[in-house]
Amino acid sequence: MRNIIQPKVSLVGAGPGDPELITLKAVLALNKADVVLYDALIDPVLLEHAPDSALKIFVGKRVGKHSQPQEDTNQLCVSLAKKHGHVVRLKGGDPFVFGRGSEEIEYIEAFGVATEMIPGITSAIAVPASAGIPVTKRGVSESFWVVTGTTTAGELSKDLALAAQSTATVVVLMGTRKLEEIAQVYRRFGKADLPIAIIQSGTTNEEKITAGFIGDIVQKAEEAKVEAPAIIIIGEVVRESIKLAEVYQEVVKYNL
């Protein structure tokens, strides 16, 4: 008797980059996958959690190199689920933090396919933590903002200007190409001496940290040849990292 296929898509967060930072629930979902659709930031070792018989299809994209339009990926989720059964859509970080996860679920469910959301550890918190930077600390920072560096219109989020006026830690995702604009916003509010760090490929073996102040970070980033993927952390908490102690031994003032 032929088995009846029960189409299902699990939207799974793989975490910030280190393959050991994926959750147990995510691993268990991969164990039961018939198909895995994975992004560019996924460590290939994670695919070993899926059965050998599972189809593994790359649908990722890098900055300036779109290998699979989002609409095509959405359609693949539906068609492959109906054909094969359980599709795991494996995405870096947490799919609901600038990962378009909600859009994907809405699309898939519109075709009557069951969905499951398995959160991942977001890079917005894990990457700073891996560098010894707490996004909050008693007496230093009472809150934190997570802001996109590039909106759907390709512009810097207007929320950044609001965040820059607060004492909160600000974490900017997808903002490396907007670094000069980000620095300008903070300088406008007289914060050229505020600590800032850029962490490229955080939590992985290729991790690279560039740190300084709003006043000199653009030059430092150019010298270090900083590239995406990278997280930008702005605020006094950056000084708390033991890794960056030498950078902040002296308070430097900038007259910009």
C-alpha positions as a printed Julia matrix, in Angstrom:
256×3 Matrix{Float64}:
  0.0    0.0    0.0
  1.39   3.37  -0.98
  2.16   5.77   1.89
  0.15   8.97   1.9
  2.46  11.99   1.95
  1.78  14.44   4.75
  3.29  17.74   3.57
  4.94  19.81   6.27
  7.55  22.59   6.41
  9.65  23.19   9.52
 11.21  26.64   9.61
 14.38  26.08  11.62
 16.87  28.54  13.04
 20.43  27.22  12.86
 21.96  29.78  15.22
 24.71  32.37  14.7
 27.3   30.3   12.83
 28.98  27.88  15.21
 27.34  24.52  14.36
 27.34  23.57  18.05
 24.98  26.46  18.81
 22.04  24.86  17.02
 19.27  23.73  19.37
 18.4   20.12  20.14
 14.89  20.65  18.75
 16.4   21.83  15.48
 18.62  18.75  15.29
 15.62  16.48  15.91
 13.75  18.19  13.07
 16.7   17.63  10.74
 16.76  13.98  11.78
 13.26  13.6   10.31
 13.72  15.67   7.16
 12.89  14.43   3.68
 14.25  17.66   2.18
 16.56  20.36   3.57
 16.6   23.82   1.99
 19.57  25.66   3.47
 21.0   29.17   3.36
 24.48  30.54   2.67
 25.39  31.03   6.33
 24.75  27.39   7.25
 27.79  25.33   8.25
 27.72  22.23   5.99
 28.31  19.97   9.0
 24.71  20.65  10.07
 23.46  18.78   7.01
 24.91  15.6    8.53
 22.02  15.64  11.02
 19.64  14.92   8.15
 19.17  11.36   6.78
 21.44  10.34   3.9
 18.32   9.88   1.79
 17.16  13.47   2.3
 17.46  15.96  -0.56
 19.77  18.83   0.36
 19.27  21.95  -1.73
 21.16  25.23  -1.42
 18.89  28.28  -1.66
 21.13  30.86  -0.02
 22.24  34.28  -1.09
 25.14  36.56  -0.2
 25.35  40.33  -0.41
 25.22  41.21  -4.1
 24.96  37.55  -5.14
 21.37  36.37  -5.21
 21.37  32.7   -6.12
 17.71  32.05  -5.32
 14.98  34.73  -5.24
 12.81  34.59  -2.12
  9.67  33.87  -4.15
 11.31  30.82  -5.74
 12.34  29.52  -2.32
  8.79  29.92  -1.01
  7.45  27.96  -3.97
 10.05  25.25  -3.47
  8.97  24.81   0.14
  5.4   24.14  -0.99
  6.11  21.96  -4.02
  8.75  19.81  -2.3
  6.6   19.35   0.8
  3.71  18.1   -1.35
  6.03  15.8   -3.31
  8.31  14.46  -0.56
  6.74  15.21   2.84
  8.79  16.95   5.53
 10.81  19.95   4.35
 13.23  21.62   6.76
 13.88  25.22   5.8
 17.21  25.82   7.56
 18.06  29.48   8.1
 20.9   31.22   9.9
 20.29  32.83  13.29
 16.61  33.05  14.18
 14.16  33.17  11.25
 11.98  35.72  13.03
 14.81  38.25  13.53
 15.26  39.87  10.11
 15.02  36.42   8.56
 11.7   36.81   6.7
 10.44  33.77   8.56
  6.96  35.15   9.1
  6.59  35.87   5.37
  7.6   32.31   4.49
  5.14  30.75   6.93
  2.28  32.93   5.65
  3.04  31.91   2.07
  3.33  28.19   2.82
  0.17  27.98   4.94
 -1.8   29.74   2.19
 -1.34  26.52   0.18
 -2.66  24.33   2.98
  0.75  23.01   4.02
  1.33  22.58   7.76
  4.2   24.56   9.26
  6.32  24.45  12.39
  8.55  27.22  13.73
 11.72  26.2   15.61
 13.53  29.29  16.92
 17.29  29.67  16.67
 19.82  31.57  18.76
 19.92  35.01  17.19
 23.27  36.42  16.16
 22.17  39.78  17.58
 22.89  38.46  21.08
 25.13  35.44  20.56
 27.79  37.14  18.43
 28.46  39.98  20.9
 28.43  37.44  23.74
 31.03  35.28  21.99
 33.29  38.34  21.9
 32.71  39.02  25.59
 30.31  41.91  24.99
 27.12  41.8   27.09
 24.24  43.63  25.4
 23.06  44.65  28.88
 24.96  45.14  32.13
 23.85  46.59  35.42
 25.01  50.18  35.7
 26.08  50.33  32.06
 23.15  49.51  29.79
 19.52  48.95  30.77
 18.25  47.93  27.34
 19.24  47.1   23.78
 17.94  47.76  20.31
 18.32  45.45  17.33
 18.11  47.47  14.13
 18.43  46.54  10.48
 21.13  48.43   8.64
 19.34  48.09   5.32
 15.57  48.3    4.89
 13.61  46.83   1.97
 14.09  50.19   0.26
 17.86  49.81   0.62
 18.09  52.64   3.12
 19.37  52.91   6.67
 16.55  52.37   9.16
 15.18  55.62  10.58
 14.91  53.86  13.95
 18.68  54.16  14.29
 18.4   57.92  14.88
 16.0   57.24  17.74
 18.26  54.56  19.21
 21.3   56.82  18.95
 19.67  59.33  21.29
 19.27  56.73  24.02
 21.79  55.11  26.36
 20.84  51.66  25.05
 23.18  49.2   23.42
 22.47  49.16  19.69
 23.08  46.07  17.56
 22.94  46.65  13.82
 22.44  43.72  11.47
 23.19  43.95   7.75
 24.86  47.31   8.24
 28.47  47.0    7.06
 27.76  48.86   3.81
 26.08  51.62   5.79
 28.88  52.1    8.33
 29.67  55.67   7.27
 26.0   56.62   7.5
 25.7   54.96  10.9
 28.71  56.88  12.19
 27.26  60.12  10.84
 24.05  59.57  12.79
 25.95  59.16  16.05
 28.27  62.07  15.37
 25.22  64.25  14.79
 24.25  63.59  18.4
 27.73  64.32  19.73
 28.74  60.71  20.3
 32.0   60.44  18.39
 33.69  58.93  21.46
 31.15  56.12  21.89
 32.68  52.61  21.67
 31.75  50.46  18.69
 32.75  47.0   17.52
 32.25  45.15  14.24
 32.32  41.36  14.45
 32.7   39.55  11.15
 31.73  35.85  10.91
 30.99  35.78  14.63
 31.17  32.49  16.61
 33.03  30.78  13.75
 36.7   29.99  13.22
 36.86  32.94  10.81
 35.68  35.45  13.42
 37.35  38.86  13.12
 36.76  41.79  15.45
 37.4   45.43  14.62
 36.82  47.85  17.49
 37.23  51.52  18.2
 35.04  54.58  18.55
 32.39  56.16  16.35
 35.0   58.74  15.38
 37.54  56.31  13.94
 35.64  53.11  13.13
 35.16  53.82   9.41
 38.9   54.15   8.87
 39.59  51.07  11.01
 37.02  49.02   9.1
 38.58  50.03   5.78
 42.05  49.09   7.02
 40.77  45.75   8.32
 38.84  45.1    5.09
 35.67  44.27   7.0
 33.08  42.39   4.94
 29.65  40.87   5.45
 28.4   38.94   7.29
 29.13  41.16  10.26
 27.37  42.49  13.34
 27.84  46.05  14.58
 27.59  46.72  18.34
 27.44  50.29  19.61
 27.51  51.36  23.25
 29.48  51.48  26.48
 29.11  47.71  26.91
 31.72  47.23  24.19
 34.34  48.29  26.76
 33.36  45.3   28.92
 34.98  42.76  26.6
 38.26  41.38  27.92
 39.22  40.64  24.31
 39.06  44.35  23.54
 40.64  45.67  26.74
 43.68  47.12  24.96
 41.51  49.15  22.61
 39.75  50.9   25.49
 42.53  51.38  28.03
 42.32  55.12  27.46
 39.29  57.22  26.73
 39.86  59.03  23.44
 37.97  62.2   22.65
 37.21  63.24  19.09
 36.46  66.76  18.0
 34.42  65.98  14.92
